[in-house]
Amino acid sequence: DESNEQNPFLGLICVLLACCSSGFAGVYFEKILKQGRKVSLFVRNIQLSLFGMSLGLVGVVARDFEKVNSNGFFQGYNKVVWTVILVQAGSGFVIASVMKYADNILKGFATAISIILSSVISVYLFDFRITLLFFFGVVLVSMAVFLYGYKKKAKVEDPPSRGYTKVNTKPPVYRPQVPLLPGKGKHTV
């Protein structure tokens, strides 16, 4: 059956488009949070969730209107589903806080590190097998996080560059100033 065949090139193009659109969305979201009107994170999350809910409702009406109409909107919801909904809602507040007080790059690093930690925990909980490709990805993410946060420390003994001269680093000596004549200025002793 040809409909089940995979197309690696098409998959790669879709992943690249998803990465670009996600990156642009993250940068734009950061710009809105930092440069837009001063609105609280709570109000901003409500605005974003209304947009997301409206798109979700269009999908529900287009695909599952009959089921929702006959069985209700919350059919099949159980404790696990409600837990996932609450965790996702909480992560929305966390992501908004990160975007407001940090930046989009740190959010990307945090996401990558969380995937790595989740995978390591999955090894012990669910018998997840770490492949060589996954290990290579972990090394690349770790190196990227290190290089992003790395700041070269200047050596004290480095000579000044670009024609600057060395400044005298001796502490200043306190010399009291005493007036010479009343109203005629001050003289240093």
Disulfide bonds with the S-S distance in Angstrom:
none
